[in-house]
Amino acid sequence: MPGSRCSARSEDGMADITKEQVLETLKTVRGPDLEHNIVELGMVSDVFISDGKVYFSITVPAERAKDLEPMRLAAERVVKDMPGVKGAMVALTADRKAGSPAPRPAPPQQAAPHAHAHPHGQPQQPRAAKIGVPGVGAIIAVASGKGGVGKSTTAVNLALGLAANGLRVGILDADIYGPSMPRLLKISGRPTQIDGRIINPMQNYGLKVMSMGFLVEEETAMIWRGPMVQSALLQMLREVAWGELDVLVVDMPPGTGDVQLTMAQQVPLAGAVIVSTPQDLALIDARKGLNMFRKVEVPVLGIVENMSYFIAPDTGARYDIFGHGGARKEAERLGVPFLGEVPLTMGIRESSDAGTPLVAAEPNGVVAGIYREIAAKVWKQIADTPLRSAPSIVFE
């Protein structure tokens, strides 16, 4: 529907809020030079409106991001005050424009980070620690090199397995374009806010949950460029009242794009779990995902072979539909832990579609036991390893 990206009708029947109205309102916010407004300066990008909520980003020089937080708050305030606007998500995106000079850091910081002592002339300066999430002990990424391997189902059941093992667990749906947590966990409605800014996570099955799917309609197409996706992700991570959690599971989108790099660069991940099916094509893509996490110095906690085999419900016969054992062999070849084999069963498919994950629906079942064992292996590695700082990634 043309224009659906730029306007939305409020439930109380008020006139549509348009992108043009938002931009006109934002002209009242002065830019960093105190002479021109942020629209004239070309700082506003990616205005998106859905269900009376307005989302946009403000591009600022990277070195001034902290200083310009009051400007972001002012922009958020004037948009929230617009008639018909129920809320606003405004993010600062730190970006260096093409052709502009790079900041001048000390020479040692320009070099790729080393884990060992620097043997050359100047000692390497310590890497700045990235800010974690208050109250959250460890953050785990669940990733795959490609879609269709059951990553989100694995992430949900891993989270429930960790909770079943006695931990306080949350799950963040980082797939901005295709959020699946509302359906997988049978959660509907909109989250409430504290003081109009901090979001209360949704809850079900003992998990605290946040997803873009709670903020926009299910059919809404998220037509966002990279900076807005990254900003929305960090806001869902840091501006949610997670409370005290032992672990936060992050369901990553498939592939090795903006979200993965944002998480690796901005968040001190405790590690990543790679999900794959046994066949060669899926393993090739899983290898790419694994290598990406290694390059950005995120520990790989292991590989899960999903849809490892099929048990016929009528005869109990086993069929290796996608082959078998490929992920185990790949884990051995790459020197990472193999976390377990999850079968392809009717129960997993039916419970996922119904929003009743198997670990919650059949906690004493065989498959639930497999997920709990995987969760125990993952948690043991985290408990035995000190939390890391995120690397500083420099692109030239």
RATAKA-V362756 format. One record per residue. N is the residue number from 0. OMEGA is omega as a letter, one per 40 degrees, with the letter a starting at -180 (NA if undefined). NEAR is the number of other C-alpha atoms within 8 Angstrom. D_FIRST is the distance of its C-alpha to the first C-alpha in Angstrom with 1 decimal. Layout:
{{N & OMEGA & NEAR & D_FIRST} {N & OMEGA & NEAR & D_FIRST}}
This chain:
{{0 & a & 3 & 0.0} {1 & i & 4 & 3.8} {2 & a & 6 & 6.3} {3 & i & 7 & 5.7} {4 & a & 9 & 8.4} {5 & a & 10 & 10.6} {6 & i & 13 & 10.9} {7 & i & 12 & 11.7} {8 & i & 11 & 13.7} {9 & a & 12 & 17.1} {10 & a & 6 & 18.7} {11 & i & 4 & 21.5} {12 & i & 6 & 19.4} {13 & a & 8 & 19.8} {14 & i & 7 & 17.6} {15 & i & 9 & 14.5} {16 & a & 13 & 15.8} {17 & i & 10 & 14.5} {18 & a & 11 & 15.3} {19 & i & 6 & 17.6} {20 & i & 8 & 19.5} {21 & a & 10 & 20.0} {22 & i & 9 & 21.4} {23 & i & 8 & 23.5} {24 & a & 9 & 25.0} {25 & i & 13 & 25.7} {26 & i & 11 & 27.8} {27 & a & 7 & 30.4} {28 & a & 10 & 31.0} {29 & i & 12 & 33.7} {30 & a & 11 & 33.7} {31 & a & 5 & 36.6} {32 & i & 6 & 38.6} {33 & i & 7 & 38.6} {34 & a & 6 & 38.1} {35 & i & 9 & 34.5} {36 & a & 13 & 31.4} {37 & i & 13 & 29.1} {38 & i & 10 & 26.3} {39 & a & 8 & 28.9} {40 & i & 8 & 30.2} {41 & a & 7 & 26.9} {42 & a & 10 & 27.2} {43 & i & 11 & 23.8} {44 & i & 9 & 21.1} {45 & i & 10 & 17.8} {46 & a & 11 & 16.8} {47 & a & 11 & 14.3} {48 & i & 15 & 13.6} {49 & i & 12 & 13.2} {50 & i & 10 & 15.1} {51 & i & 13 & 17.1} {52 & a & 11 & 18.3} {53 & i & 13 & 18.2} {54 & i & 11 & 19.0} {55 & i & 13 & 20.4} {56 & i & 15 & 23.4} {57 & a & 12 & 26.4} {58 & a & 11 & 28.2} {59 & i & 12 & 31.9} {60 & a & 9 & 35.1} {61 & a & 9 & 36.0} {62 & a & 6 & 39.5} {63 & a & 8 & 38.3} {64 & a & 12 & 35.7} {65 & a & 6 & 38.1} {66 & a & 6 & 39.4} {67 & i & 10 & 35.9} {68 & i & 9 & 34.9} {69 & i & 7 & 35.8} {70 & i & 10 & 33.3} {71 & i & 12 & 30.5} {72 & i & 8 & 31.7} {73 & i & 9 & 31.7} {74 & i & 11 & 28.1} {75 & a & 11 & 27.2} {76 & a & 8 & 29.3} {77 & i & 10 & 28.0} {78 & i & 13 & 24.3} {79 & a & 10 & 25.4} {80 & i & 7 & 27.3} {81 & i & 7 & 24.3} {82 & i & 4 & 23.7} {83 & i & 10 & 21.0} {84 & a & 14 & 21.1} {85 & a & 7 & 22.3} {86 & i & 9 & 23.1} {87 & i & 11 & 22.7} {88 & a & 10 & 23.2} {89 & a & 11 & 24.8} {90 & i & 12 & 26.4} {91 & i & 12 & 28.9} {92 & a & 13 & 28.5} {93 & a & 10 & 31.8} {94 & i & 8 & 31.4} {95 & a & 8 & 34.0} {96 & a & 5 & 32.7} {97 & i & 4 & 33.5} {98 & i & 4 & 37.0} {99 & a & 6 & 38.0} {100 & i & 4 & 41.3} {101 & i & 5 & 41.2} {102 & a & 4 & 42.9} {103 & i & 4 & 46.6} {104 & i & 6 & 47.4} {105 & a & 6 & 50.8} {106 & a & 6 & 51.5} {107 & a & 9 & 51.7} {108 & a & 10 & 48.2} {109 & a & 8 & 46.8} {110 & i & 6 & 48.3} {111 & a & 7 & 46.5} {112 & i & 8 & 47.5} {113 & i & 6 & 50.5} {114 & a & 4 & 51.6} {115 & i & 4 & 55.3} {116 & a & 7 & 57.5} {117 & a & 8 & 57.1} {118 & a & 5 & 60.1} {119 & a & 5 & 59.7} {120 & a & 4 & 61.1} {121 & i & 6 & 58.9} {122 & a & 9 & 57.9} {123 & i & 8 & 54.1} {124 & a & 6 & 52.6} {125 & i & 4 & 51.1} {126 & i & 7 & 47.4} {127 & i & 6 & 45.6} {128 & i & 6 & 44.6} {129 & a & 9 & 40.9} {130 & i & 7 & 40.2} {131 & i & 7 & 39.7} {132 & a & 7 & 38.1} {133 & i & 5 & 40.6} {134 & a & 8 & 42.0} {135 & a & 14 & 40.6} {136 & a & 8 & 43.4} {137 & i & 11 & 41.7} {138 & a & 13 & 38.2} {139 & i & 13 & 37.6} {140 & i & 12 & 34.8} {141 & a & 14 & 33.9} {142 & i & 15 & 32.5} {143 & i & 17 & 32.1} {144 & a & 15 & 32.0} {145 & i & 10 & 29.2} {146 & i & 9 & 26.8} {147 & a & 5 & 27.8} {148 & i & 12 & 31.3} {149 & a & 10 & 30.9} {150 & a & 14 & 30.9} {151 & i & 9 & 29.1} {152 & i & 10 & 31.2} {153 & a & 10 & 34.2} {154 & a & 12 & 33.2} {155 & a & 12 & 33.0} {156 & i & 13 & 36.2} {157 & i & 12 & 37.9} {158 & i & 14 & 37.1} {159 & i & 13 & 38.4} {160 & i & 16 & 41.4} {161 & i & 15 & 42.2} {162 & i & 12 & 42.0} {163 & i & 8 & 44.2} {164 & i & 9 & 46.7} {165 & a & 6 & 47.0} {166 & i & 10 & 44.7} {167 & a & 11 & 42.2} {168 & i & 16 & 38.9} {169 & i & 13 & 35.3} {170 & i & 14 & 32.3} {171 & i & 13 & 29.5} {172 & a & 15 & 26.3} {173 & i & 13 & 25.8} {174 & a & 11 & 23.0} {175 & a & 12 & 20.2} {176 & a & 7 & 17.6} {177 & a & 6 & 18.8} {178 & a & 12 & 20.8} {179 & a & 10 & 22.9} {180 & i & 13 & 25.6} {181 & a & 12 & 24.1} {182 & a & 10 & 24.2} {183 & a & 14 & 27.5} {184 & i & 12 & 29.2} {185 & i & 11 & 27.9} {186 & i & 10 & 26.8} {187 & i & 6 & 24.3} {188 & a & 5 & 23.8} {189 & i & 6 & 23.7} {190 & i & 10 & 26.7} {191 & a & 7 & 28.9} {192 & i & 9 & 30.0} {193 & a & 8 & 33.5} {194 & i & 5 & 34.0} {195 & a & 6 & 30.2} {196 & a & 7 & 30.2} {197 & a & 10 & 31.7} {198 & i & 11 & 29.7} {199 & i & 11 & 31.6} {200 & i & 12 & 30.7} {201 & a & 9 & 29.8} {202 & i & 9 & 32.7} {203 & i & 10 & 33.6} {204 & i & 7 & 36.5} {205 & i & 7 & 38.2} {206 & i & 13 & 35.6} {207 & a & 12 & 33.9} {208 & i & 13 & 30.3} {209 & a & 12 & 27.5} {210 & i & 14 & 24.0} {211 & i & 11 & 20.7} {212 & i & 11 & 19.6} {213 & a & 12 & 21.5} {214 & i & 8 & 19.6} {215 & i & 9 & 15.9} {216 & a & 9 & 14.3} {217 & a & 5 & 15.0} {218 & a & 4 & 11.5} {219 & i & 7 & 10.4} {220 & i & 5 & 10.4} {221 & a & 6 & 13.2} {222 & a & 6 & 13.0} {223 & i & 7 & 16.5} {224 & a & 7 & 19.5} {225 & a & 7 & 22.9} {226 & a & 8 & 24.4} {227 & i & 13 & 21.8} {228 & a & 12 & 22.0} {229 & a & 11 & 25.7} {230 & i & 12 & 25.9} {231 & i & 10 & 23.7} {232 & a & 11 & 26.0} {233 & i & 9 & 29.1} {234 & i & 10 & 28.1} {235 & i & 11 & 27.5} {236 & a & 9 & 30.8} {237 & a & 7 & 32.9} {238 & i & 10 & 31.5} {239 & a & 12 & 31.7} {240 & a & 8 & 34.9} {241 & a & 11 & 35.9} {242 & a & 7 & 39.5} {243 & i & 7 & 42.3} {244 & i & 13 & 41.1} {245 & a & 10 & 43.3} {246 & i & 13 & 40.4} {247 & i & 14 & 36.6} {248 & i & 14 & 34.9} {249 & i & 13 & 31.9} {250 & a & 15 & 29.6} {251 & i & 13 & 28.5} {252 & i & 12 & 25.7} {253 & i & 9 & 27.1} {254 & a & 11 & 28.5} {255 & a & 11 & 30.3} {256 & a & 6 & 27.8} {257 & a & 9 & 27.0} {258 & a & 13 & 27.2} {259 & i & 10 & 30.5} {260 & i & 9 & 32.1} {261 & i & 10 & 31.1} {262 & a & 10 & 32.7} {263 & a & 14 & 35.7} {264 & a & 12 & 36.2} {265 & a & 9 & 35.5} {266 & i & 12 & 36.6} {267 & a & 15 & 40.1} {268 & i & 16 & 39.1} {269 & i & 12 & 42.0} {270 & a & 12 & 40.9} {271 & i & 15 & 38.4} {272 & a & 13 & 38.3} {273 & i & 15 & 37.1} {274 & i & 16 & 35.7} {275 & i & 16 & 36.2} {276 & a & 14 & 37.0} {277 & a & 16 & 40.3} {278 & a & 10 & 39.3} {279 & a & 7 & 39.9} {280 & i & 6 & 36.3} {281 & a & 13 & 35.2} {282 & i & 14 & 38.4} {283 & a & 9 & 37.8} {284 & i & 12 & 34.5} {285 & i & 14 & 36.2} {286 & i & 9 & 38.9} {287 & i & 10 & 36.5} {288 & i & 14 & 35.2} {289 & a & 10 & 38.7} {290 & i & 8 & 39.9} {291 & i & 9 & 37.2} {292 & i & 13 & 38.4} {293 & a & 10 & 42.0} {294 & i & 7 & 41.3} {295 & i & 10 & 39.9} {296 & i & 8 & 42.9} {297 & a & 13 & 41.1} {298 & i & 9 & 43.5} {299 & a & 12 & 42.3} {300 & i & 12 & 43.4} {301 & a & 13 & 43.2} {302 & i & 16 & 41.3} {303 & i & 14 & 40.2} {304 & i & 17 & 40.3} {305 & a & 15 & 37.6} {306 & a & 14 & 37.6} {307 & i & 16 & 41.2} {308 & a & 14 & 42.5} {309 & i & 12 & 41.8} {310 & i & 11 & 44.1} {311 & a & 9 & 44.0} {312 & a & 6 & 43.9} {313 & a & 4 & 46.3} {314 & a & 5 & 49.0} {315 & i & 7 & 48.5} {316 & a & 6 & 48.7} {317 & i & 8 & 47.1} {318 & i & 8 & 45.0} {319 & a & 9 & 44.0} {320 & a & 6 & 40.8} {321 & a & 10 & 39.6} {322 & a & 10 & 43.1} {323 & i & 9 & 44.8} {324 & a & 9 & 46.2} {325 & a & 13 & 44.2} {326 & i & 14 & 42.9} {327 & a & 10 & 46.4} {328 & i & 8 & 47.9} {329 & i & 9 & 45.3} {330 & i & 13 & 46.0} {331 & a & 10 & 49.7} {332 & a & 6 & 49.3} {333 & i & 6 & 47.3} {334 & i & 6 & 49.5} {335 & a & 10 & 47.1} {336 & i & 9 & 47.5} {337 & a & 11 & 46.3} {338 & i & 11 & 44.9} {339 & i & 10 & 44.8} {340 & i & 10 & 43.5} {341 & a & 13 & 40.9} {342 & i & 11 & 40.9} {343 & a & 11 & 38.1} {344 & i & 8 & 38.6} {345 & a & 7 & 36.9} {346 & i & 7 & 37.4} {347 & a & 10 & 35.4} {348 & a & 8 & 32.4} {349 & a & 8 & 32.7} {350 & i & 12 & 33.3} {351 & i & 12 & 30.3} {352 & a & 9 & 28.0} {353 & a & 9 & 29.6} {354 & i & 10 & 29.4} {355 & a & 12 & 33.2} {356 & a & 14 & 34.3} {357 & a & 14 & 37.6} {358 & i & 14 & 39.7} {359 & a & 9 & 38.9} {360 & a & 8 & 39.0} {361 & a & 8 & 42.1} {362 & a & 9 & 43.8} {363 & a & 6 & 47.1} {364 & a & 8 & 45.6} {365 & a & 6 & 46.3} {366 & i & 10 & 42.9} {367 & i & 14 & 42.7} {368 & i & 11 & 46.0} {369 & i & 11 & 44.7} {370 & i & 13 & 41.9} {371 & i & 13 & 44.5} {372 & i & 10 & 46.8} {373 & i & 12 & 44.1} {374 & i & 13 & 43.3} {375 & i & 11 & 47.1} {376 & i & 9 & 47.4} {377 & a & 11 & 44.5} {378 & i & 9 & 46.0} {379 & i & 8 & 49.5} {380 & a & 9 & 48.4} {381 & a & 12 & 46.7} {382 & a & 7 & 49.7} {383 & a & 6 & 52.0} {384 & i & 6 & 50.2} {385 & i & 6 & 50.0} {386 & a & 9 & 46.5} {387 & i & 7 & 45.4} {388 & i & 10 & 44.1} {389 & a & 14 & 41.0} {390 & i & 10 & 41.9} {391 & a & 8 & 41.2} {392 & a & 7 & 39.3} {393 & i & 6 & 39.8} {394 & i & 3 & 37.9} {395 & NA & 2 & 39.7}}
